[in-house]
Amino acid sequence: MMHTPAYAEDKAQLKQLASLANELEALEARAQDMDLLASDPKAARVNEELLTGLLEKMDGVETFGRPSLRATRKALVNRVHQASDRNRANGDRAAAAAAAADLAPEGQGQGREEGEAAVGPSAVVVQPKKAQGPGGKRGLSLRI
């Protein structure tokens, strides 16, 4: 596509999209940085706002209906959506890890495997109870 009349017409828009792609790379790195997300509870929300702002900038790049420009912009939009999904997932993981660290009594919580729940005096016990349903049928219900 280089040095064709179509490239000459699309050059300005392609430069804009390339600049936005560079911004996106920095935001993708922030979305992957678990240390940043764990140290700053607002980092994931800030990243979301920055990614949304980037989508708005991409929306401002005119494609003039040209398939090559539309495909380039669409690929960048998809990357923003993927970065946003990773950002949310990593932000949730970092927040959960921080909350677990804050709630764990000193000296406890270090020996558990990931995904293993702590059981203590505040644990809820669910016991099945036989109950009679409508029409006299017996079934199971839960008593908490």
N, CA, C and O of each residue as an XYZ file, in Angstrom:
576
protein
N       0.817     -1.179      0.000
C       0.000      0.000      0.000
C       0.868      1.254      0.000
O       0.379      2.339     -0.314
N       2.123      1.127      0.339
C       3.018      2.273      0.375
C       3.143      2.898     -1.019
O       3.184      2.193     -2.027
N       3.200      4.200     -1.053
C       3.445      4.967     -2.272
C       2.392      4.748     -3.357
O       2.677      4.860     -4.549
N       1.199      4.441     -2.933
C       0.089      4.355     -3.882
C      -0.794      5.576     -3.653
O      -0.697      6.224     -2.611
N      -1.645      5.891     -4.611
C      -2.549      7.035     -4.390
C      -3.424      6.855     -3.146
O      -3.714      7.826     -2.446
N      -3.847      5.611     -2.869
C      -4.678      5.356     -1.681
C      -3.888      5.646     -0.408
O      -4.426      6.207      0.546
N      -2.609      5.261     -0.394
C      -1.768      5.522      0.781
C      -1.608      7.022      0.996
O      -1.685      7.511      2.123
N      -1.388      7.736     -0.082
C      -1.214      9.189      0.023
C      -2.468      9.824      0.626
O      -2.369     10.749      1.433
N      -3.643      9.331      0.236
C      -4.901      9.862      0.759
C      -5.092      9.491      2.226
O      -5.657     10.270      2.994
N      -4.625      8.303      2.620
C      -4.870      7.777      3.964
C      -3.728      8.066      4.942
O      -3.822      7.724      6.121
N      -2.668      8.685      4.466
C      -1.461      8.851      5.269
C      -1.728      9.550      6.606
O      -1.244      9.100      7.645
N      -2.479     10.622      6.587
C      -2.751     11.370      7.821
C      -3.508     10.511      8.834
O      -3.185     10.514     10.022
N      -4.520      9.773      8.360
C      -5.291      8.919      9.258
C      -4.443      7.758      9.781
O      -4.559      7.376     10.945
N      -3.589      7.199      8.916
C      -2.713      6.108      9.356
C      -1.725      6.593     10.403
O      -1.398      5.850     11.329
N      -1.236      7.837     10.276
C      -0.343      8.401     11.292
C      -1.077      8.559     12.622
O      -0.529      8.256     13.681
N      -2.319      9.034     12.558
C      -3.121      9.165     13.780
C      -3.309      7.805     14.447
O      -3.153      7.675     15.661
N      -3.641      6.804     13.655
C      -3.864      5.464     14.207
C      -2.570      4.873     14.769
O      -2.601      4.175     15.782
N      -1.444      5.143     14.126
C      -0.154      4.659     14.632
C       0.173      5.320     15.975
O       0.682      4.669     16.887
N      -0.121      6.608     16.086
C       0.101      7.314     17.346
C      -0.784      6.729     18.452
O      -0.336      6.538     19.582
N      -2.030      6.453     18.113
C      -2.951      5.844     19.087
C      -2.503      4.434     19.465
O      -2.688      4.005     20.603
N      -1.919      3.719     18.515
C      -1.405      2.379     18.807
C      -0.257      2.462     19.815
O      -0.138      1.601     20.686
N       0.586      3.488     19.704
C       1.661      3.683     20.682
C       1.104      3.962     22.072
O       1.609      3.431     23.061
N       0.065      4.791     22.155
C      -0.588      5.056     23.446
C      -1.167      3.768     24.017
O      -1.084      3.513     25.218
N      -1.752      2.968     23.143
C      -2.363      1.717     23.575
C      -1.324      0.761     24.163
O      -1.598      0.080     25.151
N      -0.139      0.707     23.562
C       0.911     -0.181     24.078
C       1.254      0.160     25.524
O       1.448     -0.737     26.344
N       1.328      1.441     25.835
C       1.621      1.852     27.210
C       0.489      1.440     28.153
O       0.736      0.987     29.271
N      -0.740      1.600     27.696
C      -1.884      1.228     28.529
C      -1.992     -0.286     28.691
O      -2.397     -0.768     29.748
N      -1.633     -1.035     27.654
C      -1.632     -2.495     27.768
C      -0.626     -2.934     28.834
O      -0.895     -3.855     29.605
N       0.526     -2.276     28.871
C       1.536     -2.609     29.881
C       1.017     -2.289     31.281
O       1.235     -3.064     32.211
N       0.338     -1.165     31.439
C      -0.242     -0.811     32.753
C      -1.300     -1.818     33.177
O      -1.415     -2.138     34.360
N      -2.072     -2.317     32.220
C      -3.129     -3.287     32.541
C      -2.545     -4.624     32.999
O      -3.208     -5.384     33.705
N      -1.311     -4.907     32.599
C      -0.646     -6.159     32.973
C       0.170     -6.016     34.258
O       0.568     -7.024     34.840
N       0.425     -4.800     34.709
C       1.307     -4.547     35.845
C       0.574     -4.814     37.166
O      -0.077     -3.929     37.721
N       0.697     -6.049     37.652
C       0.004     -6.440     38.875
C       0.520     -5.658     40.081
O      -0.253     -5.374     40.996
N       1.800     -5.304     40.107
C       2.352     -4.535     41.228
C       1.684     -3.169     41.314
O       1.319     -2.718     42.400
N       1.526     -2.513     40.171
C       0.865     -1.210     40.148
C      -0.587     -1.345     40.601
O      -1.066     -0.560     41.419
N      -1.277     -2.338     40.067
C      -2.684     -2.512     40.406
C      -2.867     -2.867     41.882
O      -3.852     -2.458     42.497
N      -1.927     -3.625     42.456
C      -2.024     -4.006     43.862
C      -1.667     -2.838     44.782
O      -2.238     -2.702     45.864
N      -0.720     -1.994     44.352
C      -0.263     -0.905     45.217
C      -1.214      0.293     45.193
O      -1.272      1.057     46.156
N      -1.946      0.456     44.113
C      -2.847      1.602     43.986
C      -4.247      1.112     43.663
O      -4.510      0.686     42.539
N      -5.152      1.167     44.639
C      -6.507      0.649     44.410
C      -7.261      1.345     43.275
O      -8.190      0.775     42.705
N      -6.867      2.558     42.954
C      -7.566      3.298     41.897
C      -6.944      3.088     40.526
O      -7.479      3.576     39.530
N      -5.834      2.378     40.450
C      -5.110      2.230     39.181
C      -5.963      1.569     38.107
O      -5.934      1.992     36.952
N      -6.720      0.541     38.468
C      -7.545     -0.151     37.472
C      -8.620      0.789     36.922
O      -8.905      0.778     35.724
N      -9.213      1.603     37.799
C     -10.239      2.550     37.331
C      -9.628      3.633     36.444
O     -10.225      4.047     35.450
N      -8.437      4.082     36.816
C      -7.748      5.090     35.994
C      -7.440      4.496     34.624
O      -7.638      5.149     33.600
N      -6.954      3.255     34.609
C      -6.677      2.588     33.335
C      -7.934      2.505     32.480
O      -7.882      2.754     31.275
N      -9.058      2.159     33.090
C     -10.327      2.070     32.349
C     -10.669      3.407     31.715
O     -11.080      3.468     30.556
N     -10.497      4.484     32.483
C     -10.790      5.820     31.952
C      -9.858      6.164     30.790
O     -10.290      6.725     29.783
N      -8.582      5.825     30.940
C      -7.629      6.106     29.864
C      -7.962      5.287     28.612
O      -7.858      5.792     27.494
N      -8.359      4.032     28.799
C      -8.736      3.194     27.651
C     -10.000      3.733     26.977
O     -10.112      3.721     25.752
N     -10.944      4.204     27.785
C     -12.166      4.789     27.216
C     -11.826      6.054     26.432
O     -12.368      6.281     25.350
N     -10.935      6.870     26.972
C     -10.501      8.070     26.258
C      -9.827      7.728     24.937
O      -9.998      8.430     23.940
N      -9.061      6.645     24.941
C      -8.406      6.203     23.710
C      -9.442      5.774     22.667
O      -9.288      6.058     21.479
N     -10.495      5.091     23.116
C     -11.575      4.717     22.185
C     -12.223      5.960     21.585
O     -12.558      5.985     20.401
N     -12.397      6.985     22.407
C     -12.990      8.225     21.901
C     -12.094      8.878     20.848
O     -12.577      9.403     19.845
N     -10.788      8.835     21.092
C      -9.860      9.389     20.099
C      -9.925      8.590     18.796
O      -9.892      9.164     17.708
N     -10.018      7.274     18.912
C     -10.105      6.424     17.714
C     -11.378      6.716     16.938
O     -11.395      6.691     15.707
N     -12.438      6.993     17.678
C     -13.704      7.315     17.032
C     -13.593      8.603     16.230
O     -14.322      8.797     15.257
N     -12.687      9.481     16.632
C     -12.497     10.743     15.932
C     -11.651     10.636     14.675
O     -11.523     11.611     13.935
N     -11.071      9.470     14.422
C     -10.271      9.288     13.205
C     -11.224      8.920     12.075
O     -11.854      7.862     12.103
N     -11.324      9.793     11.085
C     -12.233      9.570      9.955
C     -11.665      8.501      9.028
O     -10.488      8.546      8.672
N     -12.501      7.543      8.638
C     -12.056      6.470      7.729
C     -12.523      6.701      6.302
O     -12.057      6.025      5.386
N     -13.421      7.628      6.099
C     -13.958      7.922      4.772
C     -14.524      6.674      4.092
O     -14.614      6.612      2.866
N     -14.899      5.698      4.888
C     -15.467      4.458      4.342
C     -14.458      3.536      3.692
O     -14.838      2.541      3.075
N     -13.179      3.850      3.818
C     -12.141      3.023      3.174
C     -11.900      1.763      4.002
O     -11.656      1.834      5.206
N     -11.972      0.615      3.341
C     -11.824     -0.659      4.059
C     -10.499     -0.799      4.809
O     -10.471     -1.357      5.906
N      -9.407     -0.304      4.238
C      -8.105     -0.457      4.904
C      -8.062      0.342      6.211
O      -7.565     -0.149      7.225
N      -8.582      1.572      6.184
C      -8.613      2.381      7.399
C      -9.578      1.798      8.425
O      -9.275      1.762      9.617
N     -10.721      1.348      7.968
C     -11.705      0.752      8.879
C     -11.135     -0.489      9.550
O     -11.329     -0.687     10.749
N     -10.430     -1.333      8.785
C      -9.847     -2.560      9.338
C      -8.755     -2.230     10.366
O      -8.657     -2.879     11.407
N      -7.941     -1.221     10.062
C      -6.879     -0.818     10.981
C      -7.478     -0.294     12.287
O      -7.041     -0.669     13.375
N      -8.478      0.574     12.167
C      -9.117      1.126     13.363
C      -9.828      0.041     14.154
O      -9.773      0.028     15.384
N     -10.491     -0.863     13.459
C     -11.208     -1.946     14.142
C     -10.237     -2.845     14.908
O     -10.546     -3.275     16.020
N      -9.084     -3.132     14.338
C      -8.080     -3.951     15.023
C      -7.618     -3.260     16.311
O      -7.438     -3.912     17.340
N      -7.429     -1.942     16.248
C      -7.034     -1.200     17.448
C      -8.149     -1.194     18.489
O      -7.888     -1.351     19.681
N      -9.377     -1.015     18.046
C     -10.513     -1.043     18.975
C     -10.588     -2.401     19.667
O     -10.827     -2.465     20.872
N     -10.386     -3.484     18.921
C     -10.405     -4.820     19.531
C      -9.289     -4.969     20.556
O      -9.490     -5.592     21.599
N      -8.115     -4.407     20.276
C      -7.014     -4.461     21.242
C      -7.363     -3.684     22.510
O      -7.011     -4.106     23.611
N      -8.049     -2.557     22.362
C      -8.471     -1.780     23.536
C      -9.436     -2.606     24.373
O      -9.332     -2.621     25.599
N     -10.368     -3.290     23.733
C     -11.334     -4.112     24.460
C     -10.614     -5.245     25.206
O     -10.951     -5.544     26.352
N      -9.643     -5.863     24.568
C      -8.877     -6.931     25.224
C      -8.081     -6.372     26.407
O      -8.028     -6.993     27.468
N      -7.470     -5.214     26.226
C      -6.722     -4.597     27.321
C      -7.654     -4.249     28.477
O      -7.287     -4.392     29.644
N      -8.848     -3.797     28.150
C      -9.832     -3.466     29.179
C     -10.239     -4.715     29.956
O     -10.345     -4.679     31.182
N     -10.466     -5.813     29.248
C     -10.817     -7.070     29.917
C      -9.690     -7.523     30.839
O      -9.940     -7.916     31.979
N      -8.440     -7.470     30.347
C      -7.290     -7.858     31.185
C      -7.160     -6.928     32.379
O      -6.882     -7.372     33.492
N      -7.362     -5.641     32.148
C      -7.264     -4.650     33.218
C      -8.277     -4.966     34.319
O      -7.929     -4.968     35.500
N      -9.512     -5.228     33.940
C     -10.545     -5.547     34.935
C     -10.204     -6.821     35.695
O     -10.296     -6.866     36.922
N      -9.808     -7.864     34.952
C      -9.483     -9.135     35.594
C      -8.294     -8.988     36.537
O      -8.339     -9.473     37.668
N      -7.242     -8.332     36.089
C      -6.067     -8.154     36.935
C      -6.360     -7.213     38.102
O      -5.853     -7.418     39.205
N      -7.169     -6.191     37.867
C      -7.568     -5.285     38.949
C      -8.375     -6.015     40.001
O      -8.181     -5.800     41.198
N      -9.289     -6.887     39.557
C     -10.079     -7.678     40.507
C      -9.182     -8.618     41.303
O      -9.340     -8.757     42.516
N      -8.227     -9.270     40.610
C      -7.296    -10.176     41.302
C      -6.446     -9.422     42.316
O      -6.252     -9.886     43.440
N      -5.942     -8.260     41.916
C      -5.102     -7.471     42.813
C      -5.911     -6.994     44.020
O      -5.416     -7.012     45.147
N      -7.154     -6.568     43.784
C      -8.006     -6.115     44.889
C      -8.328     -7.263     45.831
O      -8.323     -7.088     47.050
N      -8.610     -8.443     45.272
C      -8.907     -9.606     46.113
C      -7.686    -10.013     46.930
O      -7.807    -10.359     48.106
N      -6.520     -9.972     46.312
C      -5.294    -10.325     47.032
C      -5.020     -9.317     48.146
O      -4.620     -9.697     49.247
N      -5.233     -8.045     47.862
C      -5.013     -7.013     48.873
C      -6.019     -7.167     50.010
O      -5.660     -7.021     51.179
N      -7.276     -7.460     49.677
C      -8.291     -7.647     50.705
C      -7.978     -8.870     51.555
O      -8.134     -8.835     52.776
N      -7.539     -9.943     50.924
C      -7.194    -11.151     51.671
C      -6.014    -10.890     52.589
O      -5.980    -11.391     53.712
N      -5.054    -10.119     52.128
C      -3.886     -9.802     52.958
C      -4.295     -8.928     54.144
O      -3.763     -9.081     55.243
N      -5.242     -8.011     53.918
C      -5.705     -7.132     54.999
C      -6.522     -7.894     56.031
O      -6.459     -7.579     57.219
N      -7.293     -8.898     55.597
C      -8.176     -9.636     56.496
C      -7.487    -10.771     57.221
O      -7.946    -11.187     58.285
N      -6.403    -11.280     56.678
C      -5.734    -12.428     57.285
C      -5.063    -11.998     58.584
O      -4.312    -11.023     58.605
N      -5.336    -12.738     59.688
C      -4.646    -12.429     60.944
C      -3.153    -12.622     60.765
O      -2.707    -13.406     59.927
N      -2.396    -11.903     61.558
C      -0.949    -11.978     61.454
C      -0.478    -13.410     61.624
O      -0.875    -14.098     62.564
N       0.367    -13.853     60.710
C       0.892    -15.216     60.784
C      -0.003    -16.236     60.128
O       0.393    -17.393     59.980
N      -1.212    -15.842     59.725
C      -2.107    -16.778     59.060
C      -2.302    -16.339     57.623
O      -2.043    -15.190     57.265
N      -2.758    -17.260     56.817
C      -3.045    -16.939     55.430
C      -1.886    -17.211     54.508
O      -2.072    -17.277     53.293
N      -0.682    -17.374     55.054
C       0.456    -17.621     54.195
C       0.489    -19.058     53.697
O       1.006    -19.317     52.611
N      -0.053    -20.001     54.470
C       0.068    -21.411     54.114
C      -1.007    -21.921     53.190
O      -0.933    -23.066     52.745
N      -2.008    -21.113     52.883
C      -3.102    -21.601     52.041
C      -2.730    -21.568     50.581
O      -1.943    -20.740     50.124
N      -3.325    -22.500     49.867
C      -3.162    -22.523     48.415
C      -4.105    -21.495     47.815
O      -5.088    -21.106     48.445
N      -3.806    -21.048     46.583
C      -4.672    -20.101     45.896
C      -6.036    -20.732     45.678
O      -6.130    -21.877     45.236
N      -7.091    -19.993     45.985
C      -8.446    -20.490     45.799
C      -8.977    -21.246     47.000
O     -10.144    -21.637     47.003
N      -8.153    -21.466     48.030
C      -8.578    -22.202     49.209
C      -9.166    -21.210     50.194
O      -8.540    -20.196     50.504
N     -10.344    -21.487     50.680
C     -11.034    -20.562     51.568
C     -10.606    -20.771     53.012
O     -10.268    -21.883     53.419
N     -10.625    -19.697     53.771
C     -10.363    -19.792     55.199
C     -11.657    -20.200     55.885
O     -12.728    -19.696     55.549
N     -11.560    -21.098     56.831
C     -12.727    -21.537     57.581
C     -12.487    -21.175     59.026
O     -11.449    -21.510     59.596
N     -13.430    -20.503     59.608
C     -13.272    -20.090     60.990
C     -14.610    -19.987     61.660
O     -15.601    -20.505     61.147
N     -14.662    -19.327     62.800
C     -15.906    -19.244     63.557
C     -17.016    -18.514     62.825
O     -18.188    -18.699     63.153
N     -16.685    -17.699     61.856
C     -17.728    -16.965     61.143
C     -18.228    -17.720     59.913
O     -19.031    -17.186     59.148
N     -17.764    -18.953     59.713
C     -18.172    -19.729     58.547
C     -19.659    -20.056     58.637
O     -20.172    -20.326     59.722
N     -20.335    -20.032     57.527
C     -21.754    -20.351     57.461
C     -21.898    -21.832     57.150
O     -21.274    -22.347     56.223
N     -22.724    -22.508     57.933
C     -22.960    -23.925     57.711
C     -24.347    -24.070     57.100
O     -25.325    -23.551     57.637
N     -24.426    -24.757     56.008
C     -25.697    -24.980     55.328
C     -26.090    -26.426     55.546
O     -25.337    -27.342     55.216
N     -27.286    -26.627     56.110
C     -27.758    -27.981     56.366
C     -29.023    -28.225     55.565
O     -29.911    -27.373     55.527
N     -29.111    -29.396     54.918
C     -30.350    -29.700     54.213
C     -31.470    -29.981     55.205
O     -31.230    -30.528     56.281
N     -32.672    -29.613     54.849
C     -33.825    -29.830     55.701
C     -34.936    -30.374     54.825
O     -35.214    -29.834     53.754
N     -35.560    -31.424     55.273
C     -36.681    -31.957     54.511
C     -37.874    -31.041     54.714
O     -38.217    -30.678     55.839
N     -38.492    -30.681     53.619
C     -39.642    -29.786     53.683
C     -40.737    -30.323     52.788
O     -40.483    -31.002     51.794
N     -41.933    -30.006     53.160
C     -43.062    -30.429     52.359
C     -43.441    -29.285     51.442
O     -43.732    -28.177     51.894
N     -43.434    -29.564     50.152
C     -43.738    -28.548     49.164
C     -45.205    -28.513     48.836
O     -46.007    -29.194     49.476
N     -45.563    -27.728     47.847
C     -46.963    -27.627     47.421
C     -47.477    -28.986     46.958
O     -46.755    -29.748     46.315
N     -48.685    -29.269     47.280
C     -49.293    -30.533     46.860
C     -48.844    -31.713     47.711
O     -49.080    -32.863     47.340
N     -48.197    -31.446     48.850
C     -47.802    -32.525     49.750
C     -46.541    -33.238     49.347
O     -46.183    -34.234     49.975
N     -45.839    -32.769     48.312
C     -44.600    -33.422     47.887
C     -43.468    -33.024     48.810
O     -43.356    -31.869     49.222
N     -42.635    -33.994     49.127
C     -41.506    -33.729     50.003
C     -40.282    -33.464     49.135
O     -40.052    -34.133     48.127
N     -39.517    -32.487     49.547
C     -38.295    -32.149     48.825
C     -37.269    -31.642     49.813
O     -37.469    -31.731     51.024
N     -36.194    -31.120     49.313
C     -35.145    -30.592     50.156
C     -35.130    -29.075     50.049
O     -35.301    -28.516     48.965
N     -34.925    -28.422     51.168
C     -34.689    -26.989     51.181
C     -33.459    -26.757     52.040
O     -32.999    -27.663     52.735
N     -32.942    -25.572     51.993
C     -31.725    -25.278     52.750
C     -32.041    -24.402     53.950
O     -32.760    -23.409     53.842
N     -31.494    -24.786     55.092
C     -31.612    -23.980     56.297
C     -30.231    -23.424     56.584
O     -29.255    -24.172     56.655
N     -30.149    -22.133     56.746
C     -28.838    -21.507     57.004
C     -28.799    -21.035     58.434
O     -27.793    -20.478     58.873
